[in-house]
Amino acid sequence: MALSAETESHIYRALRTASGAAAHLVALGFTIFVAVLARPGSRSVWLLSSCLSPMRPPLLIPGLFSWHPVLMSLAFSFLMTEALLVFSPESSLLRSLSRKGRARCHWVLQLLALLCALLGLSLVILHKEQLGKAHLATRHGQAGLLAVLWAGLQCSGGVGLLYPKLLPRWPLAKLKLYHATSGLVGYLLGSASLLLGMCSLWFTASVTGAAWYLAVLCPVLTSLVIMNQVSNAYLYRKRIQP
C-alpha cells in the first residue's frame, strides 16, 4: 500500500529530527570522550638538561599536547556542528529566535570554533618546537592546518552576510549560497582532520577495537547530517529552480 505524500513528509521530517538530535548528542559525546582520553594538563614533557644548560637538571614542563585534541574536537566536532545546526528547521536549539538572531549566534559559535582551533594549532606547534619535531609531517597535520585556514576565511566571509551593505554589488542570495557551500567544504575538512587524528599513534595506543570504530563513526555521522541539511537548504533547492 502506497503512502500518501503527507505521510511521507511526516516520516521524512521525523527522520531528519531524529538525525539532528543524534548529531547534537554525538558532537557533544565525542568531545567529552576526547577530553576524558586526553586529560588536558595532566601529561608532562621531560626536557633534558642538555637542551637548556649542561649544569641544570631535567625540567618538567606541563604537557601542551594534551590540550590539542581537546581544543580541536571542541572546535570541529562540537562548536562547528552546533553552529550549523542552528539553521536546521527540525533540530535547531534556537528555533524561537529570528533568522537574524540565529545568524548572529551562528557567527559567534563559528568564531569560538576558530579561536579554539587556532589555540589548539598554536599549542601543538609549540609542543613540537620543544621536542624538536618537524611540522606538518603527517596528513593529519596538513589537513588540520588547511581546516583552520579555511575556517578563518569562512568567518571573514560571514561578515559580508552579517553586513550585506559591505558588498552591495553581490546579490544576497548568491552570497548565502557561496557561504553555505564553502562552509560545508570547511566542515568536511575539519571532520577529515579529526578522522586522520584518530589514526595517529597517540589515539590508537589508547583506543582500540570496537571503541575505535565507534569513535570514527562520530564525525562521519555528523558530516552526513550537515551535508543533508546544507544540500536541502541551499544546493538542491538552487539546482531545481529554473
C-alpha positions as CSV (number, residue, x, y, z in Angstrom):
1,M,0.0,0.0,0.0
2,A,1.5,3.3,-1.1
3,L,1.9,6.0,1.4
4,S,0.4,9.4,0.8
5,A,2.5,12.5,0.2
6,E,1.6,13.9,3.6
7,T,2.6,10.7,5.4
8,E,5.9,10.5,3.6
9,S,6.5,14.2,4.5
10,H,5.9,13.4,8.2
11,I,8.2,10.4,8.1
12,Y,10.9,12.3,6.4
13,R,10.6,15.2,8.9
14,A,10.7,12.7,11.8
15,L,13.9,11.1,10.4
16,R,15.5,14.5,10.0
17,T,14.6,15.4,13.5
18,A,16.0,12.2,14.9
19,S,19.2,12.5,12.9
20,G,19.6,16.1,14.1
21,A,19.1,15.1,17.7
22,A,21.7,12.3,17.2
23,A,24.1,14.9,15.7
24,H,23.8,17.1,18.8
25,L,24.4,14.1,21.2
26,V,27.3,12.7,19.1
27,A,29.1,16.0,18.7
28,L,28.9,16.6,22.5
29,G,29.7,13.0,23.4
30,F,32.7,12.8,21.1
31,T,34.2,16.0,22.5
32,I,33.7,14.7,26.1
33,F,35.2,11.4,25.2
34,V,38.3,13.1,23.7
35,A,38.6,15.3,26.8
36,V,38.5,12.3,29.1
37,L,41.0,10.5,27.0
38,A,43.5,13.4,26.7
39,R,43.1,14.6,30.3
40,P,44.3,18.1,29.5
41,G,47.1,19.4,31.6
42,S,47.9,16.0,33.2
43,R,50.6,15.0,30.8
44,S,54.1,16.4,31.0
45,V,57.2,16.5,28.9
46,W,60.6,16.0,30.3
47,L,63.2,18.3,28.7
48,L,66.8,17.0,29.1
49,S,69.2,19.3,30.8
50,S,71.3,19.4,27.6
51,C,68.5,21.2,25.9
52,L,68.7,24.0,28.3
53,S,72.0,24.1,30.1
54,P,74.6,21.3,30.9
55,M,74.6,22.5,34.5
56,R,70.8,22.4,35.1
57,P,68.7,19.2,36.0
58,P,65.9,18.0,33.8
59,L,62.9,20.3,33.8
60,L,59.3,19.1,33.9
61,I,57.0,21.3,31.8
62,P,53.2,20.9,31.9
63,G,52.1,19.0,28.8
64,L,50.8,21.1,25.9
65,F,49.9,18.3,23.6
66,S,47.1,17.1,25.8
67,W,45.2,20.3,25.1
68,H,45.5,20.0,21.3
69,P,42.9,17.1,20.8
70,V,40.5,18.7,23.3
71,L,40.5,22.1,21.6
72,M,40.3,20.7,18.1
73,S,37.4,18.3,18.9
74,L,35.7,21.2,20.7
75,A,36.2,23.4,17.6
76,F,35.4,21.0,14.8
77,S,33.1,18.4,16.4
78,F,31.0,20.4,18.9
79,L,31.1,24.2,18.2
80,M,31.1,24.0,14.4
81,T,28.4,21.3,14.4
82,E,26.2,23.4,16.7
83,A,26.9,26.5,14.6
84,L,25.5,24.8,11.5
85,L,22.6,23.0,13.3
86,V,21.4,26.5,14.4
87,F,19.7,26.7,11.0
88,S,18.2,23.3,11.0
89,P,14.4,23.7,10.7
90,E,13.8,20.4,12.7
91,S,16.6,20.2,15.2
92,S,17.8,23.7,15.9
93,L,18.0,24.5,19.6
94,L,17.3,28.2,18.8
95,R,14.2,27.9,16.7
96,S,12.4,30.5,18.8
97,L,14.9,33.2,17.6
98,S,14.5,35.1,14.4
99,R,16.6,34.3,11.3
100,K,18.8,37.3,12.1
101,G,19.3,36.2,15.7
102,R,20.2,32.7,14.6
103,A,22.7,34.1,12.1
104,R,24.4,36.1,14.9
105,C,24.5,33.0,17.1
106,H,26.0,31.0,14.2
107,W,28.7,33.6,13.7
108,V,29.6,33.7,17.4
109,L,29.8,29.9,17.6
110,Q,31.9,29.8,14.4
111,L,34.2,32.5,15.9
112,L,34.6,30.5,19.1
113,A,35.4,27.4,17.0
114,L,38.0,29.3,15.1
115,L,39.6,30.6,18.3
116,C,39.7,27.1,19.8
117,A,41.2,25.7,16.6
118,L,43.9,28.5,16.5
119,L,44.8,27.8,20.1
120,G,45.0,24.1,19.5
121,L,47.2,24.6,16.5
122,S,49.4,27.0,18.4
123,L,49.9,24.6,21.3
124,V,50.8,21.6,19.1
125,I,53.3,23.8,17.2
126,L,54.9,24.9,20.5
127,H,54.9,21.3,21.6
128,K,56.8,20.1,18.5
129,E,59.2,23.0,18.9
130,Q,60.0,21.9,22.4
131,L,60.6,18.4,21.2
132,G,62.5,19.4,18.0
133,K,60.0,17.6,15.8
134,A,59.1,18.5,12.2
135,H,55.9,20.4,11.5
136,L,53.2,19.3,9.0
137,A,55.0,15.9,8.6
138,T,51.7,14.0,8.6
139,R,48.4,14.0,6.6
140,H,46.7,14.8,9.9
141,G,48.8,17.9,10.4
142,Q,48.3,19.1,6.8
143,A,44.6,18.6,6.9
144,G,44.3,20.3,10.2
145,L,46.2,23.4,9.1
146,L,44.1,23.6,5.9
147,A,40.9,23.3,8.0
148,V,42.0,26.1,10.4
149,L,42.9,28.4,7.5
150,W,39.6,27.6,5.8
151,A,37.7,28.3,9.0
152,G,39.4,31.7,9.2
153,L,38.4,32.6,5.6
154,Q,34.9,31.3,6.3
155,C,34.5,33.6,9.3
156,S,35.7,36.5,7.3
157,G,33.2,35.8,4.6
158,G,30.5,35.6,7.1
159,V,31.0,39.3,7.9
160,G,29.6,40.1,4.4
161,L,26.4,38.3,5.3
162,L,26.0,40.0,8.6
163,Y,26.5,43.3,7.0
164,P,25.5,42.9,3.4
165,K,25.9,46.7,2.7
166,L,29.7,46.0,2.7
167,L,29.1,44.0,-0.6
168,P,26.4,46.0,-2.4
169,R,27.2,44.5,-5.9
170,W,26.7,40.9,-4.8
171,P,23.1,39.5,-4.5
172,L,22.4,38.3,-1.0
173,A,21.0,35.0,-2.3
174,K,24.3,34.2,-4.1
175,L,26.3,35.2,-1.1
176,K,24.4,32.8,1.1
177,L,24.8,30.0,-1.5
178,Y,28.5,30.5,-1.8
179,H,28.9,30.8,2.0
180,A,26.9,27.6,2.6
181,T,28.9,25.7,0.0
182,S,32.2,26.9,1.3
183,G,31.1,26.3,4.9
184,L,30.3,22.7,4.0
185,V,33.7,22.2,2.5
186,G,35.3,23.6,5.6
187,Y,33.3,21.4,7.9
188,L,34.3,18.3,5.9
189,L,37.9,19.4,6.1
190,G,37.6,19.6,9.9
191,S,36.0,16.2,10.0
192,A,38.7,14.7,7.8
193,S,41.3,16.2,10.2
194,L,39.6,14.5,13.2
195,L,39.4,11.2,11.3
196,L,43.1,11.4,10.5
197,G,43.9,12.3,14.1
198,M,42.2,9.1,15.2
199,C,44.7,7.2,13.1
200,S,47.6,8.7,15.0
201,L,49.8,6.7,17.3
202,W,48.5,8.7,20.3
203,F,44.9,7.8,19.7
204,T,45.4,4.2,18.5
205,A,47.5,3.5,21.6
206,S,44.6,4.3,23.8
207,V,41.6,3.4,21.8
208,T,41.4,0.0,20.0
209,G,38.8,-2.5,18.8
210,A,35.2,-1.6,18.6
211,A,35.7,1.6,20.6
212,W,37.9,2.9,17.8
213,Y,35.3,2.2,15.1
214,L,32.6,3.9,17.2
215,A,34.8,6.9,17.6
216,V,35.4,7.1,13.8
217,L,31.6,6.9,13.2
218,C,31.1,10.1,15.2
219,P,32.5,12.7,12.7
220,V,31.1,10.6,9.9
221,L,27.6,10.7,11.3
222,T,27.7,14.5,12.0
223,S,29.1,15.1,8.5
224,L,26.2,13.2,6.9
225,V,23.7,15.2,8.9
226,I,25.3,18.5,8.0
227,M,25.6,17.6,4.3
228,N,21.9,16.7,4.2
229,Q,21.0,19.9,5.9
230,V,23.0,22.2,3.6
231,S,22.1,20.3,0.5
232,N,18.4,20.6,1.2
233,A,18.5,24.2,2.3
234,Y,20.7,25.6,-0.5
235,L,22.3,23.3,-3.0
236,Y,19.4,21.1,-4.0
237,R,16.9,23.9,-3.9
238,K,19.1,26.1,-6.1
239,R,19.6,23.3,-8.6
240,I,15.9,22.6,-9.2
241,Q,15.0,26.2,-9.6
242,P,14.5,27.2,-13.3
